Amino acid sequence: MKISFHGAVRGVTGSCHRLQLKDTDGKDHQLLFDCGMFQGEQMCGTKNMDEFGFDSKQIDAVFITHPHADHTGRLPKLAKEGFKGPIYMIEPCVSLSRLVLEDAHHIMKEDAKKCGSSVLYELEDLTHTFEQVEGVGYHQQIDVAPGVKVMFHEAGHVLGSAYISVEAEGKRVIFSGDIGNDDVPILPDTEKISSADVVVCESTYGHRKHEPVNERSTRLKEAIEDIIKNRGVLMIPAFSIERTQELLYEIDRLLLHDLKTKIPIYLDSPMAIKATALYRQFKGYLKFDVPITSEPDQDFFSFPNLRETLSVEESKLINDVPPPKIIIAGSGMMSGGRIMHHLIRYLPNSHNRLLIIGYQARGTIGRQLFEGAKKVHIFREEVRVGARVSAIGSFSAHGDMDKLTTWLTPEKGGAVGKIFLVHGDPESKEVFGTHLRHHFGNEVIIPEYQSEHDI
């Protein structure tokens, strides 16, 4: 059995891992786990256009951990290059992935005009790709070939997210995808690992610990009260899937129980609005910390203060509303989307505030602002940063060092034989790798791009 890494090894994005194995009849098979887009650069950037490093036609099946573009974004490219097999993902992930890839195509077309290159895929390719998609359930055994079994397990990261186990050649290999944070108020807990010989594990926050989860509401309430007092604008860049819904849930709870205010709150993201509708549709996959039946509020993602702005015209009208006001908009890393226009307008004013609630990849404006930049360039315009910038780490959809360490501890005792660290900046992987070696005493490998390993 061999594993090779074709993304998410020199940074956080571009997840794509290939497993080569034999079934009990001695036949060779190649399975792919995630097929994500590299982010933090233009959609028409060179890395996404590069060759995969393997023959797409030779892949037997693809397994997707969750719908984020850095795990799904190159699926149409794979199909376009000749992959004909099934693509498996959890049922809600199907609808969310289509939404993500349609949005990515729209952004790619805009970027292609600017950089003068071709797009990664066309809508026709996307349509053909989803003809190969099969929605499955958690713990549903997928018999890929004789003696080769694959199963999805709850990851607690976003709606329809999973980590994936493979049993073949007498080994059990696990691909983490993204492992969720602890005590997320709208998602089931991450399922424990029963046992594993090899784990491919994300390390986005492997080098740090989030603040206690119970501080999340307190700090969000403080930010809202602060912006009301200063009559400013609170900008919250949020990923359309999960972060936005979790944020809406927290605001709904605050307005219902702790904070009486009529401040207008704008959800200025067509994709987030559509994703939230899917969260309502697949509510049975969610887990609320307050039973819906016990609440007069039957929709935790809506409240009287909320205004959803689908059209460009509605978005522009936000500018005419005097502060105080709150604007939730994408993209979460501030690498594009409507948040960019709000940053240009509101960043220079010291009465305003930018609240970061998600990971900011290297190369993004979000990362610059998170690290304290005094000015940034947006749409070739220099923008002075006068607004206060703060962050709430416990809103992260990724588990921290403690959560990942606990998850990597097999429920049946013993230790994982070998761990490959992916999905992390270099310092994160180095710190987490050292920690795991001391904690478990096992082999921890930080793979290189396109590297292949025997397991």
C-alpha positions in Angstrom: 0.0 0.0 0.0 1.3 3.4 -0.9 0.1 7.0 -0.3 1.0 10.1 -2.2 0.2 13.8 -1.5 -0.9 16.1 -4.2 -1.9 19.2 -2.2 -2.3 20.7 1.3 1.4 19.9 2.1 3.0 23.3 1.6 0.1 25.1 3.2 -3.5 24.7 4.3 -5.3 24.4 1.0 -5.5 22.1 -2.0 -6.3 18.8 -0.2 -5.7 15.8 -2.5 -4.3 12.4 -1.3 -4.0 9.3 -3.4 -4.0 5.7 -1.9 -2.7 2.8 -4.0 -3.6 -0.6 -2.8 -4.4 -4.2 -3.8 -7.7 -6.0 -3.2 -7.9 -9.6 -2.0 -7.8 -10.8 -5.6 -4.4 -9.1 -6.1 -5.8 -6.4 -8.4 -4.4 -2.8 -8.2 -6.6 0.1 -7.2 -6.2 3.9 -6.8 -8.4 5.9 -4.5 -8.4 9.6 -4.2 -9.4 11.5 -1.0 -10.5 15.1 -1.6 -9.6 17.0 -4.7 -9.4 20.6 -3.6 -8.4 23.9 -4.9 -5.3 25.9 -3.9 -6.5 29.2 -2.3 -4.8 32.3 -1.3 -4.1 33.2 -4.9 -6.2 34.1 -7.9 -8.6 31.3 -8.9 -6.8 31.3 -12.3 -3.5 31.1 -10.5 -0.9 28.6 -11.8 -1.0 26.0 -9.0 -4.6 25.0 -9.8 -3.8 24.6 -13.5 -0.8 22.4 -12.8 -1.0 18.6 -13.5 -2.1 16.5 -10.6 0.9 14.2 -10.6 -1.1 11.1 -11.5 -3.3 9.8 -14.3 -6.9 10.9 -13.7 -8.1 8.0 -15.8 -6.5 5.5 -13.4 -8.4 6.7 -10.3 -11.1 4.2 -9.3 -13.1 6.3 -6.9 -13.0 9.6 -5.1 -14.1 10.3 -1.5 -14.8 13.8 -0.4 -14.6 14.8 3.3 -16.6 18.0 3.1 -17.8 20.7 0.7 -15.2 23.5 1.1 -13.5 24.5 -2.1 -10.0 23.5 -0.8 -11.4 20.0 -0.7 -13.6 19.9 -3.7 -12.4 22.7 -6.1 -10.5 20.6 -8.6 -13.1 17.8 -9.0 -14.3 19.2 -12.3 -10.7 19.3 -13.6 -10.3 15.7 -12.5 -13.4 14.6 -14.4 -12.5 16.8 -17.4 -9.1 14.9 -17.6 -10.8 11.5 -17.8 -11.9 10.3 -14.4 -15.0 8.2 -14.9 -15.5 6.6 -11.5 -17.9 7.4 -8.6 -17.5 10.4 -6.3 -18.7 9.7 -2.7 -19.8 12.2 -0.1 -22.3 12.6 2.7 -25.8 13.6 1.4 -25.9 17.3 2.6 -22.3 17.6 1.2 -23.7 17.0 -2.3 -25.9 20.1 -2.3 -23.3 22.3 -0.5 -20.5 21.2 -2.9 -22.5 22.1 -5.9 -23.2 25.5 -4.4 -19.4 26.0 -3.6 -18.3 24.9 -7.1 -20.8 27.1 -8.9 -19.7 30.1 -6.8 -16.0 29.2 -7.5 -16.7 29.1 -11.2 -18.3 32.6 -11.0 -15.2 34.0 -9.2 -12.9 32.2 -11.7 -14.5 33.9 -14.6 -14.1 37.3 -13.0 -10.5 36.6 -12.2 -9.8 35.2 -15.7 -10.8 38.6 -17.1 -8.3 40.3 -14.9 -5.3 37.9 -15.4 -6.1 36.9 -19.0 -6.0 33.2 -18.6 -8.5 30.3 -19.0 -10.8 29.1 -16.2 -10.1 25.8 -14.4 -13.5 24.4 -15.6 -16.8 25.4 -17.2 -20.3 24.9 -15.9 -20.7 22.1 -18.4 -17.8 20.3 -16.7 -19.4 20.9 -13.3 -22.7 19.4 -14.5 -20.9 16.3 -15.8 -19.0 15.9 -12.6 -22.1 15.8 -10.4 -23.5 13.0 -12.6 -20.8 10.9 -11.0 -21.6 12.0 -7.4 -23.2 9.5 -5.0 -24.6 10.7 -1.7 -24.0 8.3 1.2 -24.7 8.1 4.9 -22.4 8.0 7.9 -21.3 4.5 8.8 -22.5 3.1 5.5 -20.0 0.6 4.3 -18.8 1.1 0.8 -17.2 -2.0 -0.8 -14.9 -0.6 -3.4 -13.4 -3.9 -4.3 -13.0 -7.4 -2.7 -11.5 -6.8 0.8 -11.5 -2.9 0.4 -14.0 -1.2 2.6 -14.5 2.6 3.0 -16.7 4.4 5.6 -17.5 8.0 6.5 -17.5 9.2 10.1 -18.8 12.4 11.7 -16.0 15.1 11.8 -18.0 17.9 13.4 -16.5 20.5 11.1 -19.4 21.6 8.8 -22.7 20.2 7.8 -22.1 16.9 6.0 -18.4 16.8 7.0 -16.6 13.5 7.6 -13.3 11.8 8.2 -12.9 8.6 6.2 -11.6 5.2 7.1 -10.2 2.6 4.7 -9.7 -1.0 5.5 -7.5 -2.9 3.0 -4.4 -5.2 3.0 -4.9 -5.8 6.7 -4.5 -2.1 7.6 -6.8 0.7 8.7 -6.0 4.1 7.2 -7.8 7.3 8.1 -8.1 10.6 6.3 -9.1 13.4 8.7 -10.3 16.0 6.2 -10.9 18.9 8.6 -11.6 18.0 12.2 -14.1 20.3 14.0 -13.7 22.4 17.1 -15.1 21.3 20.4 -18.6 22.3 21.6 -19.8 23.7 18.3 -23.5 24.6 19.1 -25.1 23.4 15.9 -23.1 20.3 14.9 -22.7 16.8 16.4 -19.4 16.1 18.2 -16.5 14.6 16.3 -16.6 10.8 16.3 -13.8 9.2 18.1 -11.2 7.0 16.3 -11.7 3.3 17.3 -8.3 2.3 15.9 -5.9 3.1 13.1 -2.6 2.0 11.7 -2.1 5.3 9.7 -3.8 8.7 10.0 -3.5 11.6 7.5 -4.2 14.4 9.9 -4.9 18.1 9.4 -2.8 20.5 11.4 -4.3 24.0 10.7 -4.3 24.9 14.4 -2.0 22.1 15.6 0.4 24.7 17.0 -2.0 26.6 19.2 -5.0 26.4 21.6 -8.2 28.2 21.2 -9.6 30.3 24.0 -12.4 28.6 25.9 -15.6 28.1 23.9 -17.7 29.8 26.5 -15.9 33.1 25.7 -17.3 33.1 22.2 -20.6 34.6 23.1 -19.1 37.0 25.6 -16.6 38.4 23.2 -19.2 38.6 20.4 -21.5 40.5 22.7 -18.7 42.9 23.7 -17.9 43.6 20.0 -21.6 44.4 19.3 -22.0 46.6 22.3 -18.8 48.4 21.5 -19.9 49.2 18.0 -23.3 50.4 19.2 -21.5 52.7 21.8 -19.1 54.1 19.2 -21.8 54.3 16.5 -19.6 52.5 14.1 -19.6 49.6 11.6 -18.8 46.0 12.7 -17.5 44.0 9.7 -17.4 40.2 10.1 -15.8 38.3 7.2 -17.3 34.8 7.4 -17.0 31.6 5.3 -20.4 30.9 3.7 -20.6 27.4 5.0 -20.6 26.8 8.8 -19.0 29.9 10.1 -21.9 32.1 8.9 -24.5 29.7 10.3 -22.7 29.4 13.6 -22.4 33.1 13.9 -26.1 33.6 13.1 -27.0 31.1 15.7 -24.9 32.9 18.3 -26.4 36.3 17.4 -29.9 34.8 17.6 -29.2 33.5 21.1 -27.7 36.9 22.2 -30.6 38.9 20.8 -33.2 36.5 22.4 -31.6 36.4 25.9 -28.8 38.9 26.5 -28.8 41.8 24.2 -31.8 44.0 23.4 -31.0 46.1 20.3 -32.5 46.9 17.0 -29.1 47.4 15.3 -29.4 46.3 11.6 -27.4 43.2 10.8 -26.7 42.5 7.1 -26.0 39.1 5.7 -24.4 40.4 2.5 -23.4 37.1 0.8 -25.6 35.3 -1.8 -23.7 32.1 -1.2 -24.1 32.3 2.5 -27.8 33.0 2.2 -28.2 29.9 -0.1 -26.0 27.8 2.2 -28.1 28.8 5.2 -31.3 27.7 3.3 -29.5 24.3 2.9 -28.8 24.2 6.6 -32.5 24.6 7.3 -33.2 21.8 4.7 -30.8 19.4 6.3 -31.6 20.3 9.9 -31.8 16.7 10.8 -28.0 16.4 10.5 -27.5 19.2 13.0 -27.4 19.2 16.8 -28.6 22.3 18.6 -27.6 22.8 22.2 -31.2 24.0 22.9 -34.0 21.7 21.7 -36.0 23.3 19.0 -39.2 22.1 20.6 -38.5 24.0 23.8 -38.0 27.3 22.1 -40.5 29.8 20.7 -37.8 30.6 18.1 -38.1 27.7 15.6 -35.4 29.1 13.2 -32.1 29.8 14.9 -30.7 31.3 11.7 -33.2 34.2 11.5 -34.1 37.1 13.7 -35.9 40.5 13.2 -32.7 42.5 12.9 -31.4 40.4 10.0 -31.5 41.6 6.5 -30.4 39.3 3.7 -29.0 41.1 0.6 -29.0 38.8 -2.4 -28.7 41.3 -5.2 -25.9 43.8 -5.9 -28.4 46.6 -5.7 -29.5 45.5 -2.2 -25.8 45.2 -1.2 -25.1 48.8 -2.3 -28.0 50.1 -0.3 -26.2 49.1 2.9 -24.0 52.1 2.4 -27.0 54.4 2.8 -27.8 53.1 6.2 -26.2 55.1 9.0 -24.2 53.4 11.7 -24.2 51.6 14.0 -24.7 48.5 11.8 -23.2 45.0 11.4 -22.1 43.5 8.1 -21.5 39.8 7.6 -20.0 39.1 4.2 -17.6 36.8 2.4 -15.0 35.8 1.6 -13.9 34.6 5.0 -10.2 35.1 4.2 -10.9 38.5 2.6 -9.5 37.3 -0.7 -12.5 38.4 -2.7 -16.3 38.8 -2.5 -18.4 41.7 -1.2 -16.4 42.1 2.0 -13.7 43.8 -0.1 -15.9 46.7 -0.9 -16.9 47.1 2.7 -13.2 47.0 3.8 -12.4 49.9 1.3 -15.3 52.0 2.7 -15.0 51.3 6.4 -11.4 50.2 7.3 -10.0 53.8 7.5 -12.5 54.9 10.2 -11.4 54.4 13.8 -15.0 54.1 15.0 -15.3 50.9 13.0 -14.2 47.4 13.9 -13.2 44.2 12.0 -13.9 41.0 13.7 -12.0 38.0 12.4 -13.6 34.6 13.2 -11.7 32.2 10.9 -8.4 31.0 9.6 -6.5 33.5 7.4 -4.2 31.8 4.8 -0.9 33.2 3.8 -1.1 35.5 0.9 -4.6 36.9 1.8 -5.5 40.4 2.9 -7.1 38.7 5.9 -3.7 37.4 7.0 -2.2 40.9 6.6 -4.9 42.4 8.7 -4.7 39.7 11.3 -1.0 40.3 11.7 -1.5 44.0 12.2 -1.0 45.7 8.8 -1.5 49.4 8.9 -2.4 49.6 5.2 -3.5 47.0 2.6 -4.0 47.1 -1.1 -7.5 46.2 -2.3 -8.4 46.4 -6.0 -5.1 48.3 -6.6 -6.2 50.9 -4.1 -4.2 51.6 -0.9 -6.4 51.4 2.1 -5.4 52.8 5.5 -6.3 50.6 8.5 -7.9 52.9 11.1 -10.5 50.4 12.3 -9.8 48.1 15.3 -9.0 44.6 14.3 -9.7 41.7 16.7 -10.2 37.9 16.4 -12.2 35.2 18.2 -10.4 31.9 17.8 -13.1 29.8 19.3 -15.3 30.4 16.3 -12.9 28.4 14.3 -14.3 25.3 12.6 -11.0 23.6 13.1 -9.9 21.8 16.2 -6.8 23.1 18.1 -3.8 21.2 19.4 -5.8 19.7 22.4 -8.7 18.6 20.2 -6.6 17.0 17.5 -4.5 15.2 20.1 -7.6 13.8 21.8 -9.0 12.7 18.4 -5.7 11.0 17.5 -6.0 8.9 20.7 -7.7 5.6 19.7 -10.8 4.7 21.6 -9.6 1.0 21.9 -6.3 1.9 23.4 -2.8 1.8 22.0 -1.5 4.4 19.6 -1.8 5.2 15.9 1.2 3.6 14.1 2.1 6.5 11.8 0.8 10.0 11.4 1.1 12.2 8.3 0.6 15.9 8.9 -1.1 18.0 6.2 -3.2 21.1 6.0 -1.0 23.4 8.0 1.6 26.2 7.6 5.2 25.0 8.1 5.5 26.2 11.7 2.1 24.7 12.6 3.1 21.3 11.3 6.6 21.4 13.0 5.2 22.4 16.4 2.4 19.9 16.2 4.7 17.1 14.9 7.1 17.7 17.8 4.2 17.6 20.3 2.8 14.4 18.9 6.2 12.6 18.9 6.6 13.5 22.6 3.0 12.6 23.4 2.6 9.4 21.6 6.2 8.3 20.8 5.2 7.3 17.3 6.4 8.2 13.8 5.1 11.5 12.6 5.9 12.5 9.0 5.5 15.9 7.3 5.3 14.9 3.6 6.5 16.9 0.6 4.4 17.8 -2.4 4.0 14.8 -4.8 5.9 12.6 -2.3 5.0 8.9 -2.2 5.3 6.7 0.9 4.9 3.0 1.7 2.5 2.3 4.5 
